[in-house]
Amino acid sequence: MNNEGNLKKMKLNFEIASSQRTSSIQGHLGSVLSITAVPDESLMITGSFDSVIKVWDLRTGICLKDSKQHKGAINRLVVFVRMNCFFSASSDGSIFVWDLEHYEVRTRIKTGHFNGVSGICVGASSMTLFSSGLDGTIMAWDLTKPDLDLVQGNVIYASKNMVNGQINSVEISEQENILASAHEDGTVGVFSTQSQGPKMLKGHTEGVQSLCITKDEQFVFSGSKDNSIRIWNVSQGVCIKKLVDHYSAILNLKLNQTESQLISTCNNLVFVWNTQKWTLDKQFEAHQGEIYCIWMLHKTNIIVTGSIDRTVRFWDMDKQYANVNSFEGHSDAILDVLTCVEQNMMFTASADFTVKAWSLDNRSCWATFDGHTQVVKSLAYSQKLRLLFSGSKDGSIRCWDVSTKKLSAKY
C-alpha cells in the first residue's frame, strides 16, 4: 500500500485558527516523512522529502525554525532530552545533531551510509546513537565524544549481500542492552549494545516486517513476508521455535501487558500465542478483510484491531476473546487505531480520507475530522494539549483540537 517512491512534490500551508485571527506561514514543499515532539509536548519537529526540517511551537502554531541543511529526504527524527538535542537522519547519508534551545546544527555526522540512513535509535543510559543504512550497515556513535563531526563511527555490522542487503529498521530494548535489526534478506540482527559482534540470525526466507523484544531481553520475535514468526533466544543466538500457522505476511506483532502472550495478525485473522509454551492459545477471525493495525488497550488485556472491512473491534482476552465492542462508520479501510483510556476516547484513521473520534463507553462516533485529500495513515495524540495529529498520503499533517472538534493547524 505504501508507495513512497511516487511522492508528489506539493506546497503545504500551516494555518492556525484562533478566536481573534488566522495566521498562515509557509510549510513544507514535499511530503512529510517524519515527525517527533519534545516530552513536554510544547514543540514538534517535522522532516520532509524536501530536505527541510521545521520546528513548530504547538501552542502558537509559529514555525520557530526552517532549515535546509541536509541534501536528501529526512527519514527519521529522534529527540534526546539528556543532551538537549534532536537527531535527524537523511537519505543523503548523514545524521545531524541539532540544539533544542536555538534549533541550530551542532554537528554533522558523516556516517558513511552511502545509500542513505534508514533508521536511528538512541541508548540514553549508554549515550550511544545507532544508525541503520540502506547500504546494509549498522553503525554506533559515542555521544560523549566532543567532536562528533571528526569521530569515526563504529561499524558494528556490514552486509555482504549487495543485492538485497538493505536494513529496514533498528530497535533498542527497554533496558537498552539489546539492539535488533530487520533485514530485507530475511535476517534478524541481535546483539549487545555493550559489545561488538552482532549475532546474525538466519531462518526467514523473505524480508522481516516486524520485531518485538521482551522486557527481560531474553527473546526477540520476528515476523516476515515468508508467513512465519520466529522466536529467537538472545543469549544462545538460535531460533527456538518457528510459528507457521500463518498463510500470508505477518504485518503486526504485539506483546500483552504481562508478556505472557504474543499477538500477531495474518490477513483477517488474529493469532494469540503462549510465550511460555510457544503454543497457539487462540486463533479467530476478527474481520471480513485484512487487518492493517492492532493496539493493546492501555493497562488492559483488550486487543484492538482495525481492518479493510471499515470496522474497529475490541477483543477481551479475559473473556475468551469475546468481541466486546465494535465501531462502524468509516466508508473504507481503517489504517490506524489509537486509544486514550484516561479520556475515554478512541481515534481511527481511514482510507476514506477521514479521522473519527469515538466514545469507548457507548461506541458512538462523536466527531469526524474531514479535510485530508488522500488516505490517512497514522495518528498521534497529546493528552496534555488535547490535540490529535493525523498524517496522510496527501503529504500533510493536520492538527485537530479535540475540545472544539475543529482544525487547529495544517502543515
MOZIGI-V352841 format. One record per residue. N is the residue number from 1. RES is the residue in one letter. PHI is phi in radians with two decimals (* if undefined). OMEGA is omega in whole degrees, 0 to 359 (none if undefined). BURIAL is 1 if it has 9 or more other ideal C-beta (glycine too) atoms within 8 Angstrom, else 0. Layout:
n:res:phi:omega:burial
N:RES:PHI:OMEGA:BURIAL
N:RES:PHI:OMEGA:BURIAL
//
This chain:
n:res:phi:omega:burial
1:M:*:180:0
2:N:-1.27:181:0
3:N:-2.37:185:0
4:E:-1.15:180:0
5:G:-1.19:181:0
6:N:-1.86:180:0
7:L:-1.08:180:1
8:K:-1.70:178:0
9:K:-1.30:181:0
10:M:-2.63:179:1
11:K:-1.70:181:0
12:L:-1.98:177:1
13:N:-1.96:176:1
14:F:-1.91:183:1
15:E:-2.21:178:1
16:I:-1.95:180:1
17:A:-1.77:175:0
18:S:-2.43:182:0
19:S:-1.22:186:0
20:Q:-1.89:185:0
21:R:-2.80:172:0
22:T:-2.21:180:0
23:S:-1.93:178:0
24:S:-2.18:174:0
25:I:-2.33:184:0
26:Q:-1.24:179:0
27:G:-1.89:181:1
28:H:-1.19:176:1
29:L:-1.75:179:1
30:G:-2.57:181:1
31:S:-1.06:179:1
32:V:-1.38:184:1
33:L:-1.80:185:1
34:S:-2.59:181:1
35:I:-2.63:177:1
36:T:-2.64:180:1
37:A:-2.46:176:1
38:V:-1.32:186:1
39:P:-0.97:181:0
40:D:-1.43:173:0
41:E:1.12:178:1
42:S:-1.57:181:0
43:L:-2.16:172:1
44:M:-2.22:181:1
45:I:-2.13:180:1
46:T:-2.18:176:1
47:G:-2.21:191:1
48:S:-2.31:174:1
49:F:-1.10:181:1
50:D:-1.46:178:1
51:S:1.32:184:1
52:V:-1.69:172:1
53:I:-1.97:179:1
54:K:-2.17:175:1
55:V:-1.95:185:1
56:W:-2.03:170:1
57:D:-1.52:185:1
58:L:-1.20:182:1
59:R:-1.41:182:0
60:T:-1.97:183:0
61:G:1.41:182:1
62:I:-1.39:174:1
63:C:-1.41:184:1
64:L:-1.40:182:0
65:K:-2.65:177:0
66:D:-2.33:188:0
67:S:-2.37:175:1
68:K:-2.10:179:0
69:Q:-1.80:178:0
70:H:-1.31:178:1
71:K:-1.94:179:0
72:G:-2.57:181:1
73:A:-1.07:179:1
74:I:-1.59:185:1
75:N:-1.50:184:1
76:R:-2.72:175:1
77:L:-2.24:179:1
78:V:-2.41:176:1
79:V:-1.54:178:1
80:F:-2.27:187:1
81:V:-1.12:183:0
82:R:-1.01:178:0
83:M:-1.78:182:0
84:N:0.91:184:0
85:C:-2.61:168:1
86:F:-2.40:182:1
87:F:-1.92:174:1
88:S:-2.19:179:1
89:A:-1.97:188:1
90:S:-2.24:175:1
91:S:-1.23:176:1
92:D:-1.39:177:1
93:G:1.57:183:1
94:S:-2.02:171:1
95:I:-2.16:178:1
96:F:-1.84:173:1
97:V:-1.86:185:1
98:W:-1.95:176:1
99:D:-1.36:182:1
100:L:-1.39:180:1
101:E:-1.57:182:0
102:H:-1.94:178:0
103:Y:1.04:177:1
104:E:-1.87:179:0
105:V:-1.26:174:1
106:R:-1.42:188:0
107:T:-2.60:172:1
108:R:-1.89:179:1
109:I:-1.60:177:1
110:K:-1.49:191:0
111:T:-1.23:188:1
112:G:1.60:173:1
113:H:-1.26:190:1
114:F:-1.34:177:0
115:N:-1.90:179:0
116:G:1.81:179:1
117:V:-1.65:183:1
118:S:-1.58:182:1
119:G:-2.84:175:1
120:I:-2.50:171:1
121:C:-2.63:187:1
122:V:-2.16:170:1
123:G:-1.63:187:1
124:A:-1.13:182:0
125:S:-1.26:181:0
126:S:-1.54:182:0
127:M:0.95:181:1
128:T:-2.21:175:1
129:L:-1.81:178:1
130:F:-1.99:179:1
131:S:-2.34:175:1
132:S:-2.04:184:1
133:G:-2.20:175:1
134:L:-1.19:176:1
135:D:-1.48:177:1
136:G:1.52:180:1
137:T:-2.06:172:1
138:I:-2.17:183:1
139:M:-2.22:179:1
140:A:-2.16:183:1
141:W:-2.23:178:1
142:D:-1.41:185:1
143:L:-1.35:177:1
144:T:-1.47:180:0
145:K:-1.23:185:0
146:P:-1.25:184:0
147:D:-2.10:183:0
148:L:-1.13:180:1
149:D:-1.22:180:0
150:L:-1.82:184:0
151:V:-1.44:176:1
152:Q:-1.45:178:0
153:G:-1.18:179:1
154:N:-1.53:179:1
155:V:-1.34:182:1
156:I:-1.67:174:1
157:Y:-2.79:176:1
158:A:-2.47:182:0
159:S:-1.25:175:1
160:K:-1.65:180:0
161:N:-1.54:183:0
162:M:-1.51:182:0
163:V:-1.61:180:0
164:N:-2.33:179:0
165:G:-1.47:181:1
166:Q:-0.97:174:1
167:I:-1.78:186:1
168:N:-1.37:182:1
169:S:-2.95:171:1
170:V:-2.25:180:1
171:E:-2.30:178:1
172:I:-1.93:182:1
173:S:-1.28:182:1
174:E:-1.08:179:0
175:Q:-1.51:174:0
176:E:1.20:178:1
177:N:-1.76:184:0
178:I:-2.16:174:1
179:L:-2.02:178:1
180:A:-2.21:181:1
181:S:-2.31:180:1
182:A:-1.86:187:1
183:H:-2.02:181:1
184:E:-1.21:178:1
185:D:-1.48:177:1
186:G:1.67:181:1
187:T:-1.49:171:1
188:V:-2.01:177:1
189:G:-1.69:178:1
190:V:-2.37:181:1
191:F:-2.76:179:1
192:S:-1.38:178:0
193:T:-1.30:182:1
194:Q:-1.67:183:0
195:S:-2.54:178:0
196:Q:-1.50:174:0
197:G:1.39:178:0
198:P:-1.16:174:1
199:K:-1.56:179:1
200:M:-1.61:187:0
201:L:-1.65:183:1
202:K:-1.88:181:0
203:G:3.08:177:0
204:H:-1.17:180:1
205:T:-1.77:176:0
206:E:-2.45:187:0
207:G:-1.00:178:1
208:V:-1.45:185:1
209:Q:-1.80:187:1
210:S:-2.56:181:1
211:L:-2.39:172:1
212:C:-2.46:175:1
213:I:-2.11:180:1
214:T:-1.24:183:1
215:K:-1.09:180:0
216:D:-1.45:174:0
217:E:1.15:179:1
218:Q:-1.49:185:0
219:F:-2.35:172:1
220:V:-2.16:176:1
221:F:-1.88:179:1
222:S:-2.31:176:1
223:G:-1.98:190:1
224:S:-2.32:174:1
225:K:-1.28:176:0
226:D:-1.49:174:1
227:N:1.32:182:1
228:S:-2.24:169:1
229:I:-1.94:176:1
230:R:-2.07:176:1
231:I:-1.86:185:1
232:W:-1.94:172:1
233:N:-1.42:187:1
234:V:-1.13:184:1
235:S:-1.17:181:0
236:Q:-1.54:180:0
237:G:1.21:182:1
238:V:-2.25:175:0
239:C:-1.45:182:1
240:I:-1.65:180:0
241:K:-2.81:175:0
242:K:-2.12:180:1
243:L:-1.72:191:1
244:V:-2.13:181:0
245:D:-1.35:178:0
246:H:-1.38:178:1
247:Y:-2.16:172:0
248:S:-2.69:185:0
249:A:-1.02:178:1
250:I:-1.59:184:1
251:L:-1.54:186:1
252:N:-2.37:172:1
253:L:-2.37:177:1
254:K:-2.50:172:1
255:L:-1.71:176:1
256:N:-1.31:188:1
257:Q:-1.05:182:0
258:T:-1.62:182:0
259:E:1.10:176:1
260:S:-1.46:181:0
261:Q:-2.43:176:1
262:L:-1.94:180:1
263:I:-1.87:177:1
264:S:-2.31:177:1
265:T:-2.23:178:1
266:C:-2.54:184:1
267:N:0.96:182:0
268:N:-1.81:184:1
269:L:-1.86:171:1
270:V:-1.93:178:1
271:F:-2.01:178:1
272:V:-2.09:186:1
273:W:-1.93:174:1
274:N:-1.40:185:1
275:T:-1.42:175:1
276:Q:-1.58:182:0
277:K:-1.81:183:0
278:W:1.04:178:1
279:T:-1.99:180:0
280:L:-1.46:179:1
281:D:-1.34:187:0
282:K:-2.75:171:0
283:Q:-2.36:180:0
284:F:-2.57:177:0
285:E:-1.41:186:0
286:A:-1.64:185:1
287:H:-2.54:177:1
288:Q:-1.62:178:0
289:G:-2.54:185:0
290:E:-1.04:178:0
291:I:-1.53:182:1
292:Y:-1.69:184:1
293:C:-2.67:174:1
294:I:-2.35:183:1
295:W:-2.65:173:1
296:M:-1.73:180:1
297:L:-1.09:188:1
298:H:-0.97:176:0
299:K:1.07:177:0
300:T:-2.41:172:0
301:N:-1.94:179:1
302:I:-1.86:177:1
303:I:-1.61:176:1
304:V:-1.95:181:1
305:T:-2.18:175:1
306:G:-2.15:192:1
307:S:-2.39:174:1
308:I:-1.18:179:1
309:D:-1.38:172:1
310:R:1.40:180:1
311:T:-2.12:170:1
312:V:-2.02:183:1
313:R:-2.30:180:1
314:F:-1.88:182:1
315:W:-2.17:183:1
316:D:-1.53:182:1
317:M:-1.19:180:1
318:D:-1.48:180:0
319:K:-2.15:178:0
320:Q:0.98:175:0
321:Y:1.06:178:1
322:A:-1.18:176:0
323:N:-1.38:187:0
324:V:-1.55:178:0
325:N:-2.67:173:0
326:S:-2.40:182:1
327:F:-2.13:180:1
328:E:-2.20:180:0
329:G:2.92:178:0
330:H:-1.28:180:1
331:S:-1.77:177:0
332:D:-2.65:186:0
333:A:-1.00:175:1
334:I:-1.66:188:1
335:L:-1.84:178:1
336:D:-2.68:179:1
337:V:-2.32:179:1
338:L:-2.46:180:1
339:T:-2.06:174:1
340:C:-2.34:184:1
341:V:-1.10:182:1
342:E:-1.04:180:0
343:Q:-1.92:174:0
344:N:1.02:183:0
345:M:-2.31:170:1
346:M:-2.37:178:1
347:F:-2.16:179:1
348:T:-2.28:176:1
349:A:-1.99:189:1
350:S:-2.36:173:1
351:A:-1.30:176:1
352:D:-1.50:176:1
353:F:1.36:184:1
354:T:-2.05:170:1
355:V:-2.11:180:1
356:K:-2.12:175:1
357:A:-1.95:186:1
358:W:-2.23:170:1
359:S:-1.54:179:1
360:L:-1.28:181:1
361:D:-1.32:186:0
362:N:-1.90:175:0
363:R:1.12:182:1
364:S:-1.52:174:0
365:C:-1.51:183:1
366:W:-1.83:176:0
367:A:-2.81:173:0
368:T:-2.14:181:1
369:F:-1.71:187:1
370:D:-2.00:180:0
371:G:3.01:178:0
372:H:-1.16:180:1
373:T:-1.89:174:0
374:Q:-2.47:183:1
375:V:-1.02:178:1
376:V:-1.69:191:1
377:K:-1.87:185:1
378:S:-2.63:182:1
379:L:-2.37:172:1
380:A:-2.56:185:1
381:Y:-2.36:175:1
382:S:-1.80:178:1
383:Q:-1.12:184:0
384:K:-1.10:183:0
385:L:-1.68:184:0
386:R:0.95:178:1
387:L:-2.06:179:1
388:L:-1.92:179:1
389:F:-1.92:178:1
390:S:-2.23:179:1
391:G:-1.91:188:1
392:S:-2.24:176:1
393:K:-1.19:177:0
394:D:-1.31:176:0
395:G:1.56:183:1
396:S:-1.97:168:1
397:I:-2.04:178:1
398:R:-2.02:180:1
399:C:-1.97:184:1
400:W:-1.96:176:1
401:D:-1.44:184:1
402:V:-1.16:182:1
403:S:-1.19:182:0
404:T:-1.67:182:0
405:K:1.11:182:1
406:K:-2.15:176:0
407:L:-1.19:179:1
408:S:-1.70:182:1
409:A:-2.75:176:1
410:K:-2.44:179:1
411:Y:-2.71:none:1
//
